[in-house]
Amino acid sequence: MPPALDGLPNEIISSIFDHLHGDQATLAALCRVSRYFGSVATPSLYRIIQQHEDAPHDPRRTPLLLRTLLHSPALGSLIIEVQLKLPGQEREDVSCFSEEEWVLVRSLVARLYKTGLFTEELFAKNILHTTDRRDGAGSEETWNNNVREGQWDAVFSLMLYCCSGLEKLRGFQWDRWNGIGPTYPGFYFFTFFMSGVALSKAPGRVHPQMPGPVPILPHYRHAHLSLETKSPGRPILLQSLTPFLYSSVIELVGVDPKIEAGGTERHRLWGNLQFFFKRLVIKQSMVSADTLRYLLDSCEVLEEFILEYGIGDKKYHMFGNMGMMVYNKGPLPKSLLRSKKTLTRLELARGFNTLYYQNYSHIDQTLGSLKDFESLTHLTVKLELLIWDGKPIKHSSLCDIMPRSLGFLSIATEDILASADLRLFIDTVSRKETSLLRNMQHFEELVLKKEGCVPNLRHLVLDGIQRETADSSSLTILKRACATYNVQLSIVLHHGYYIAPGEPAMSSERVSF
């Protein structure tokens, strides 16, 4: 060890090396300085297997990493996150393997199949089109042949199998239209492997007769898939999304899955899938009501659901689809009722821009009653999804639709666009404030009748009031009721100001009363 570092503990050196996160070349160079540096820098080097979003797919990357993990299995426990982007049609470059290393690859595949999880039945359940099902397609020999041929998903899945410490899988640029055109590479073994990972943690749900195997990737719990595209709203194929659904936490950002089949066949094929995710986050999306229904109907243990409907500042004529989500047997909340005993958090406070189109103001767009949700404690929602001004006042009471388990309620209204100038900002805040004040009696009634309706309510947040209004008499009754019934009232205050002459700025802050 260099004399200058003689007195420093490993923790301090590790902390210094942590600042090099993302600089893989420097970390790799440090590993070659000395054995001491190598032992300290190696965890930082392997913690996140990165893929640069603006770089093309490298067909050598995964095979070389797999070869390294075959020779040094302990490194797999250091890998916490693996990033990947949609590969092209080219095969992986597996020329790096010697004949001796091919023996190690076959041994790894054999070990995978010895778990008893990877059966032809499981493989068939994860193929969405009947024309793709072939006898023996999910066999050990087929997997070996696919690796030999450089099929990317077979190679990538083996690499993941070596990452015993894996917690998160992150994919990006999953766009069927950018770069490679409308045709995807295969996802068969990737989906097959991830379904086996999920099954190894909950075997009794699918094969009650199977003795409990050791979990594969026991720490894996988080899948994140994001898409940035110049043409938002274009779909990706469902089979490319499916591998990411076998996780307890799923985040989809800018991803609009499309089921490439029609009619009865489409419904039947999706119906074969069963997932065990507990947290589902969908942001910046125009996901269809049908696809959302399939997702929610394929899960029985959902605990948290967050949906941001719409993409950034862009406005779309999405009323028809949004309407199908919230009424007439739509998935919100009808399909969520499958999780009525487990759902604890529901957030529907971003997006839904068509709620504010004046030509739809006469149409009922409310969610309906949430009383059936036995465990729902946190609700963050657009006011318009709870109370619609077109309904008679007697049908719009919050007391009639809130679950008794509710402890935290946050009410939002119209979004403030990120690109808004000062005038638009002020106009939007004024509309938000008007909407909240017009319905103030509903919040007052909910707090005053708390003991009979929502006895566990502890926090109420209103988003969209200006500072002057918050200090006026408009909120006097609500403030007094909250103080009397032990409810913490918070207001998100919005205001515009000038940094300098001609330089307007906007800000907001959350203030408790």
C-alpha positions as CSV (number, residue, x, y, z in Angstrom):
1,M,0.0,0.0,0.0
2,P,1.4,3.5,-0.8
3,P,2.8,5.1,2.3
4,A,0.6,8.2,2.0
5,L,-2.5,6.0,2.5
6,D,-0.9,3.9,5.3
7,G,-3.0,5.4,8.1
8,L,-6.4,5.7,6.3
9,P,-9.1,3.1,6.9
10,N,-10.8,1.3,4.0
11,E,-14.0,3.2,4.6
12,I,-12.4,6.5,3.7
13,I,-10.7,5.2,0.6
14,S,-14.0,3.6,-0.5
15,S,-15.8,6.9,0.1
16,I,-13.2,8.6,-2.2
17,F,-13.6,6.0,-4.9
18,D,-17.4,6.3,-4.7
19,H,-17.1,9.8,-6.1
20,L,-15.8,8.1,-9.3
21,H,-19.2,6.5,-9.9
22,G,-19.7,6.3,-13.6
23,D,-16.1,6.7,-14.5
24,Q,-15.5,3.0,-15.3
25,A,-12.2,3.6,-17.0
26,T,-10.7,5.3,-13.9
27,L,-12.0,2.7,-11.6
28,A,-10.6,-0.1,-13.7
29,A,-7.2,1.7,-13.8
30,L,-7.3,1.9,-10.0
31,C,-7.9,-1.8,-9.7
32,R,-4.6,-2.4,-11.5
33,V,-2.5,-0.1,-9.3
34,S,-2.2,-2.6,-6.4
35,R,-4.0,-5.5,-4.7
36,Y,-5.1,-3.1,-2.0
37,F,-6.5,-0.6,-4.5
38,G,-8.1,-3.5,-6.4
39,S,-9.9,-4.8,-3.3
40,V,-11.3,-1.3,-2.5
41,A,-12.2,-0.1,-6.0
42,T,-13.7,-3.4,-7.3
43,P,-17.0,-3.0,-5.5
44,S,-17.5,0.5,-7.0
45,L,-16.5,-0.8,-10.4
46,Y,-19.0,-3.6,-10.5
47,R,-21.8,-2.1,-8.4
48,I,-23.7,-0.8,-11.5
49,I,-23.2,-2.4,-14.9
50,Q,-23.8,0.7,-17.0
51,Q,-25.0,1.1,-20.5
52,H,-24.7,4.6,-22.0
53,E,-28.1,5.7,-23.5
54,D,-26.4,7.5,-26.5
55,A,-24.1,4.6,-27.3
56,P,-25.0,1.8,-29.8
57,H,-25.5,-1.7,-28.5
58,D,-22.1,-3.4,-28.0
59,P,-22.5,-7.1,-28.9
60,R,-19.2,-8.0,-27.0
61,R,-20.3,-6.4,-23.7
62,T,-22.5,-9.1,-22.2
63,P,-20.4,-12.1,-23.4
64,L,-17.2,-10.6,-21.9
65,L,-19.0,-9.9,-18.6
66,L,-20.4,-13.4,-18.5
67,R,-17.0,-14.9,-19.1
68,T,-15.6,-12.7,-16.2
69,L,-18.3,-13.9,-13.9
70,L,-17.8,-17.5,-14.8
71,H,-14.1,-17.3,-13.8
72,S,-14.8,-15.0,-10.7
73,P,-18.3,-15.9,-9.3
74,A,-17.7,-13.7,-6.2
75,L,-18.0,-10.6,-8.4
76,G,-21.6,-11.4,-9.1
77,S,-22.5,-10.6,-5.5
78,L,-21.2,-7.0,-6.0
79,I,-23.5,-6.2,-8.9
80,I,-26.5,-4.3,-7.6
81,E,-27.9,-2.9,-10.9
82,V,-27.7,-3.9,-14.5
83,Q,-28.6,-1.5,-17.3
84,L,-29.5,-2.4,-20.8
85,K,-31.0,-0.9,-24.0
86,L,-32.8,-2.6,-26.8
87,P,-30.3,-4.5,-28.9
88,G,-30.3,-4.6,-32.6
89,Q,-30.9,-7.6,-34.8
90,E,-27.2,-8.5,-34.7
91,R,-26.2,-11.5,-32.6
92,E,-23.9,-11.2,-29.5
93,D,-20.3,-11.7,-30.2
94,V,-19.5,-15.0,-28.3
95,S,-16.1,-15.5,-30.0
96,C,-14.4,-14.7,-26.7
97,F,-15.2,-18.1,-25.2
98,S,-12.6,-20.9,-25.4
99,E,-13.7,-24.5,-25.6
100,E,-12.9,-24.8,-21.9
101,E,-15.2,-21.9,-21.2
102,W,-18.0,-23.3,-23.2
103,V,-17.9,-26.2,-20.7
104,L,-18.5,-23.7,-18.0
105,V,-21.4,-22.2,-19.9
106,R,-23.1,-25.6,-20.3
107,S,-22.6,-26.3,-16.6
108,L,-24.3,-23.0,-15.8
109,V,-27.3,-23.8,-18.0
110,A,-27.5,-27.3,-16.4
111,R,-27.4,-25.7,-12.9
112,L,-30.3,-23.4,-14.0
113,Y,-32.4,-26.4,-15.1
114,K,-31.7,-28.4,-12.0
115,T,-33.9,-26.0,-10.1
116,G,-36.9,-27.7,-11.7
117,L,-38.4,-24.3,-12.5
118,F,-37.6,-24.0,-16.2
119,T,-40.1,-26.3,-17.8
120,E,-41.7,-26.4,-21.3
121,E,-45.0,-25.4,-19.7
122,L,-43.5,-22.3,-18.2
123,F,-41.8,-21.4,-21.5
124,A,-45.1,-21.7,-23.4
125,K,-47.0,-19.5,-20.9
126,N,-44.6,-16.7,-21.7
127,I,-44.9,-16.7,-25.4
128,L,-47.7,-14.4,-26.5
129,H,-48.3,-15.7,-30.0
130,T,-49.3,-19.3,-30.6
131,T,-47.3,-19.4,-33.8
132,D,-44.1,-18.9,-31.8
133,R,-44.6,-22.0,-29.7
134,R,-42.5,-25.0,-30.7
135,D,-41.9,-28.3,-29.0
136,G,-38.6,-28.4,-27.1
137,A,-38.2,-24.6,-27.5
138,G,-37.7,-24.2,-23.7
139,S,-35.3,-27.1,-23.3
140,E,-31.8,-27.1,-21.8
141,E,-30.3,-28.1,-25.2
142,T,-32.2,-25.3,-27.0
143,W,-30.8,-22.8,-24.5
144,N,-27.3,-24.1,-25.0
145,N,-27.7,-23.8,-28.8
146,N,-29.0,-20.3,-28.5
147,V,-26.0,-19.2,-26.5
148,R,-23.7,-20.9,-29.0
149,E,-25.4,-19.0,-31.8
150,G,-25.1,-15.7,-29.9
151,Q,-28.8,-15.1,-29.3
152,W,-28.7,-12.0,-27.1
153,D,-31.5,-12.9,-24.6
154,A,-30.1,-16.3,-23.9
155,V,-26.7,-14.9,-23.2
156,F,-28.0,-11.9,-21.2
157,S,-30.1,-14.2,-19.0
158,L,-27.1,-16.3,-18.1
159,M,-25.2,-13.2,-17.2
160,L,-28.0,-12.1,-14.9
161,Y,-28.1,-15.5,-13.3
162,C,-24.5,-14.9,-12.2
163,C,-25.5,-11.6,-10.5
164,S,-26.5,-13.1,-7.1
165,G,-26.7,-9.6,-5.5
166,L,-28.8,-8.0,-8.2
167,E,-31.5,-5.6,-6.9
168,K,-32.5,-3.5,-10.0
169,L,-32.8,-4.0,-13.7
170,R,-33.0,-0.8,-15.7
171,G,-33.8,-0.6,-19.4
172,F,-34.1,2.4,-21.7
173,Q,-34.6,3.4,-25.3
174,W,-37.1,0.6,-25.6
175,D,-38.6,2.1,-28.8
176,R,-39.8,-0.1,-31.6
177,W,-39.6,2.9,-34.1
178,N,-36.3,4.6,-33.4
179,G,-33.2,3.1,-34.8
180,I,-34.0,-0.5,-35.7
181,G,-37.5,-0.2,-37.2
182,P,-40.6,-2.0,-36.2
183,T,-39.1,-5.5,-35.7
184,Y,-37.8,-6.6,-32.3
185,P,-35.1,-9.2,-31.5
186,G,-36.3,-12.2,-29.6
187,F,-37.3,-11.9,-25.9
188,Y,-38.2,-15.6,-25.4
189,F,-35.4,-16.7,-23.0
190,F,-35.2,-13.3,-21.3
191,T,-38.9,-13.5,-20.4
192,F,-38.6,-17.3,-19.6
193,F,-35.7,-16.6,-17.2
194,M,-37.4,-13.6,-15.4
195,S,-40.6,-15.7,-14.9
196,G,-38.5,-18.4,-13.4
197,V,-36.9,-15.9,-11.0
198,A,-40.4,-14.8,-9.9
199,L,-41.6,-18.4,-9.6
200,S,-38.6,-19.3,-7.4
201,K,-39.8,-16.8,-4.8
202,A,-43.4,-17.8,-4.9
203,P,-43.5,-21.4,-6.2
204,G,-46.7,-22.4,-4.4
205,R,-48.7,-20.0,-6.6
206,V,-48.1,-21.9,-9.8
207,H,-46.8,-25.3,-8.9
208,P,-48.0,-26.3,-5.4
209,Q,-46.6,-29.8,-5.8
210,M,-43.1,-28.5,-6.4
211,P,-40.7,-28.5,-3.4
212,G,-39.5,-25.0,-2.7
213,P,-36.3,-24.3,-4.7
214,V,-33.6,-21.8,-3.5
215,P,-34.7,-18.4,-4.8
216,I,-32.9,-17.2,-8.0
217,L,-31.7,-13.6,-7.6
218,P,-33.1,-13.4,-4.1
219,H,-32.5,-9.6,-3.8
220,Y,-34.1,-8.7,-7.1
221,R,-37.1,-6.4,-6.6
222,H,-37.0,-3.3,-8.9
223,A,-37.5,-3.0,-12.6
224,H,-37.3,0.4,-14.3
225,L,-38.0,0.9,-18.0
226,S,-37.9,4.3,-19.6
227,L,-38.3,5.6,-23.1
228,E,-37.3,9.0,-24.6
229,T,-38.6,9.4,-28.1
230,K,-39.1,12.3,-30.5
231,S,-42.5,10.8,-31.3
232,P,-44.2,10.3,-27.8
233,G,-47.1,8.0,-27.6
234,R,-45.8,5.4,-30.1
235,P,-46.1,1.9,-28.7
236,I,-43.7,-0.9,-27.9
237,L,-44.5,-4.5,-28.3
238,L,-45.8,-6.3,-25.2
239,Q,-43.3,-9.1,-25.4
240,S,-40.5,-6.6,-25.0
241,L,-42.1,-5.3,-21.8
242,T,-43.0,-8.6,-20.2
243,P,-39.6,-9.5,-18.7
244,F,-39.8,-6.3,-16.6
245,L,-43.1,-7.3,-15.1
246,Y,-41.6,-10.1,-13.1
247,S,-40.5,-7.8,-10.2
248,S,-42.1,-6.6,-7.0
249,V,-41.5,-3.0,-8.0
250,I,-42.2,-1.8,-11.6
251,E,-41.6,1.7,-13.0
252,L,-42.5,2.5,-16.6
253,V,-41.7,6.0,-17.8
254,G,-42.8,7.1,-21.2
255,V,-43.7,3.5,-22.1
256,D,-46.9,2.7,-23.9
257,P,-47.1,-1.1,-24.4
258,K,-49.1,-2.5,-27.3
259,I,-50.5,-6.0,-27.6
260,E,-49.8,-7.1,-31.1
261,A,-52.7,-9.5,-31.6
262,G,-56.4,-9.0,-32.1
263,G,-59.7,-9.8,-30.5
264,T,-60.2,-13.0,-28.6
265,E,-56.7,-14.3,-29.1
266,R,-55.2,-11.1,-27.6
267,H,-57.3,-11.5,-24.5
268,R,-56.7,-15.2,-24.1
269,L,-52.9,-14.9,-24.5
270,W,-52.6,-12.1,-21.9
271,G,-54.9,-14.0,-19.6
272,N,-52.2,-16.8,-19.2
273,L,-49.8,-14.4,-17.5
274,Q,-49.7,-13.9,-13.8
275,F,-47.5,-11.4,-12.0
276,F,-46.6,-10.7,-8.4
277,F,-45.6,-7.1,-8.5
278,K,-46.5,-5.0,-5.4
279,R,-45.7,-1.5,-6.6
280,L,-46.6,-0.2,-10.1
281,V,-45.6,3.2,-11.3
282,I,-46.6,4.5,-14.8
283,K,-45.5,8.0,-15.7
284,Q,-45.6,10.2,-18.8
285,S,-47.7,7.6,-20.5
286,M,-50.7,7.3,-22.7
287,V,-51.3,3.7,-21.9
288,S,-54.6,2.4,-23.1
289,A,-57.4,1.6,-20.8
290,D,-57.4,-2.0,-22.1
291,T,-53.7,-2.5,-21.5
292,L,-54.0,-1.0,-18.0
293,R,-56.8,-3.4,-17.3
294,Y,-54.7,-6.4,-18.4
295,L,-51.9,-5.3,-16.1
296,L,-54.1,-4.8,-13.0
297,D,-56.1,-8.0,-13.7
298,S,-52.8,-9.9,-13.8
299,C,-51.8,-9.0,-10.3
300,E,-53.4,-10.0,-7.0
301,V,-51.0,-8.4,-4.4
302,L,-50.7,-4.8,-5.5
303,E,-49.9,-2.5,-2.6
304,E,-49.0,0.8,-4.4
305,F,-50.2,2.2,-7.7
306,I,-49.1,5.5,-9.3
307,L,-50.4,6.7,-12.7
308,E,-49.4,9.9,-14.5
309,Y,-51.5,10.0,-17.6
310,G,-50.1,12.2,-20.4
311,I,-46.7,13.2,-21.6
312,G,-45.0,16.4,-20.2
313,D,-46.5,19.7,-21.5
314,K,-48.0,18.1,-24.6
315,K,-51.7,18.0,-24.8
316,Y,-53.5,15.2,-26.6
317,H,-57.1,14.5,-27.4
318,M,-57.2,11.5,-25.0
319,F,-60.7,11.9,-23.6
320,G,-62.1,8.7,-25.1
321,N,-59.3,6.5,-23.6
322,M,-59.3,8.4,-20.3
323,G,-63.1,8.1,-20.0
324,M,-62.8,4.4,-20.4
325,M,-60.4,4.3,-17.5
326,V,-62.6,6.0,-15.0
327,Y,-66.2,4.8,-15.8
328,N,-68.2,2.1,-17.5
329,K,-66.3,-0.8,-16.0
330,G,-63.0,0.9,-16.5
331,P,-59.8,-0.2,-14.7
332,L,-59.9,2.8,-12.4
333,P,-61.0,1.7,-9.9
334,K,-62.8,-1.5,-11.0
335,S,-59.7,-3.6,-11.8
336,L,-58.0,-2.1,-8.8
337,L,-60.7,-3.8,-6.7
338,R,-58.7,-7.1,-7.2
339,S,-56.3,-5.5,-4.7
340,K,-58.9,-4.0,-2.4
341,K,-57.4,-5.9,0.6
342,T,-53.8,-5.0,-0.1
343,L,-53.6,-1.5,-1.8
344,T,-52.2,1.0,0.6
345,R,-51.2,3.9,-1.7
346,L,-53.0,5.3,-4.8
347,E,-51.7,8.4,-6.7
348,L,-53.6,9.9,-9.6
349,A,-52.5,13.5,-9.3
350,R,-50.5,14.1,-12.4
351,G,-51.6,14.3,-16.0
352,F,-55.2,13.7,-17.1
353,N,-55.1,17.0,-19.0
354,T,-58.4,16.3,-20.7
355,L,-60.2,16.7,-17.4
356,Y,-60.0,20.4,-18.1
357,Y,-61.3,20.5,-21.6
358,Q,-64.4,22.7,-21.4
359,N,-66.3,20.8,-24.1
360,Y,-66.3,17.7,-21.8
361,S,-67.3,19.6,-18.6
362,H,-70.8,18.1,-18.7
363,I,-69.6,14.5,-18.7
364,D,-69.2,12.4,-15.5
365,Q,-65.4,11.6,-15.1
366,T,-65.3,10.6,-11.5
367,L,-63.7,7.4,-10.1
368,G,-66.6,6.4,-8.0
369,S,-66.5,5.1,-4.4
370,L,-63.3,4.0,-2.9
371,K,-64.9,2.6,0.2
372,D,-64.2,-1.0,-0.7
373,F,-60.4,-0.5,-0.3
374,E,-59.7,-1.9,3.2
375,S,-56.1,-0.9,3.5
376,L,-55.8,2.3,1.5
377,T,-54.0,4.8,3.8
378,H,-52.5,7.3,1.2
379,L,-54.5,8.9,-1.5
380,T,-53.1,11.6,-3.8
381,V,-55.7,12.5,-6.5
382,K,-57.1,15.1,-8.8
383,L,-60.1,16.7,-7.3
384,E,-62.0,16.3,-10.6
385,L,-61.6,12.5,-10.3
386,L,-63.5,12.6,-7.0
387,I,-66.0,15.4,-7.4
388,W,-67.4,16.5,-10.8
389,D,-69.1,19.8,-11.0
390,G,-71.7,18.5,-13.4
391,K,-73.1,16.2,-10.7
392,P,-75.8,17.2,-8.2
393,I,-74.3,18.3,-5.0
394,K,-75.9,15.5,-3.0
395,H,-73.9,12.9,-5.0
396,S,-70.5,14.6,-4.6
397,S,-69.8,14.2,-0.9
398,L,-66.2,13.0,0.0
399,C,-67.7,11.4,3.1
400,D,-69.6,9.0,0.9
401,I,-66.6,7.7,-1.2
402,M,-63.5,7.8,1.1
403,P,-62.3,4.5,2.7
404,R,-62.3,4.3,6.5
405,S,-58.6,3.3,6.5
406,L,-57.5,6.7,4.9
407,G,-54.8,8.5,6.9
408,F,-53.3,10.9,4.2
409,L,-55.3,12.7,1.6
410,S,-53.7,15.1,-0.9
411,I,-55.9,17.0,-3.4
412,A,-54.5,18.3,-6.7
413,T,-56.1,20.1,-9.6
414,E,-54.8,21.3,-12.9
415,D,-51.1,20.8,-13.6
416,I,-48.9,23.8,-14.0
417,L,-46.9,23.3,-17.2
418,A,-43.1,23.3,-16.9
419,S,-42.9,25.6,-19.9
420,A,-45.5,28.1,-18.5
421,D,-44.6,31.8,-18.6
422,L,-45.5,34.1,-15.7
423,R,-49.0,35.0,-17.1
424,L,-49.9,31.3,-17.8
425,F,-48.6,30.4,-14.4
426,I,-50.8,33.0,-12.7
427,D,-53.8,32.0,-14.8
428,T,-53.4,28.3,-13.9
429,V,-52.9,28.9,-10.2
430,S,-56.1,31.1,-10.3
431,R,-58.1,28.2,-11.8
432,K,-56.6,25.8,-9.3
433,E,-57.6,28.0,-6.4
434,T,-61.1,28.7,-7.8
435,S,-61.7,24.9,-8.1
436,L,-60.5,24.3,-4.5
437,L,-62.5,27.1,-3.0
438,R,-65.6,26.1,-4.9
439,N,-65.5,22.7,-3.2
440,M,-64.2,23.8,0.3
441,Q,-67.4,22.6,1.9
442,H,-66.5,19.0,1.0
443,F,-63.1,19.2,2.8
444,E,-64.7,20.9,5.8
445,E,-67.4,18.2,5.9
446,L,-64.9,15.4,5.7
447,V,-62.9,16.7,8.7
448,L,-66.0,17.5,10.8
449,K,-67.4,14.0,10.2
450,K,-64.0,12.4,10.5
451,E,-64.8,10.0,13.4
452,G,-67.7,8.4,11.5
453,C,-66.1,8.4,8.0
454,V,-62.3,8.5,8.1
455,P,-61.3,8.0,11.8
456,N,-57.6,7.5,10.9
457,L,-57.2,10.8,8.9
458,R,-54.1,12.6,10.1
459,H,-53.0,14.7,7.0
460,L,-54.9,16.8,4.5
461,V,-52.9,18.6,1.7
462,L,-54.5,21.1,-0.7
463,D,-52.3,21.9,-3.8
464,G,-53.1,25.1,-5.6
465,I,-53.8,28.1,-3.4
466,Q,-52.1,31.5,-3.4
467,R,-50.5,32.9,-0.2
468,E,-53.0,35.7,0.2
469,T,-56.0,33.4,0.0
470,A,-54.4,30.9,2.5
471,D,-54.3,33.7,5.1
472,S,-57.8,34.9,4.4
473,S,-61.1,33.9,5.9
474,S,-61.8,31.5,3.1
475,L,-60.0,28.7,5.0
476,T,-61.1,29.6,8.5
477,I,-63.7,26.8,9.0
478,L,-61.3,24.2,7.6
479,K,-58.4,25.3,9.7
480,R,-60.6,25.3,12.9
481,A,-62.0,21.8,12.1
482,C,-58.5,20.4,11.4
483,A,-57.2,21.9,14.8
484,T,-60.2,20.4,16.6
485,Y,-60.0,16.9,15.1
486,N,-56.2,16.5,15.0
487,V,-55.7,16.7,11.3
488,Q,-52.5,18.3,10.0
489,L,-53.5,20.8,7.2
490,S,-50.9,21.6,4.6
491,I,-51.3,24.0,1.7
492,V,-49.1,24.1,-1.4
493,L,-48.7,27.8,-2.0
494,H,-47.9,29.1,-5.4
495,H,-46.6,32.6,-6.2
496,G,-44.8,34.5,-9.0
497,Y,-42.1,37.1,-8.5
498,Y,-39.3,38.9,-10.3
499,I,-35.7,38.0,-9.8
500,A,-34.8,41.3,-11.6
501,P,-36.7,43.7,-13.8
502,G,-38.0,41.7,-16.7
503,E,-37.0,38.4,-15.2
504,P,-40.1,36.6,-13.9
505,A,-39.9,33.4,-11.8
506,M,-42.4,31.1,-10.3
507,S,-42.2,29.0,-7.1
508,S,-44.2,27.0,-4.7
509,E,-43.8,25.8,-1.1
510,R,-45.7,23.5,1.2
511,V,-46.8,25.2,4.4
512,S,-48.4,23.6,7.4
513,F,-51.2,25.3,9.5
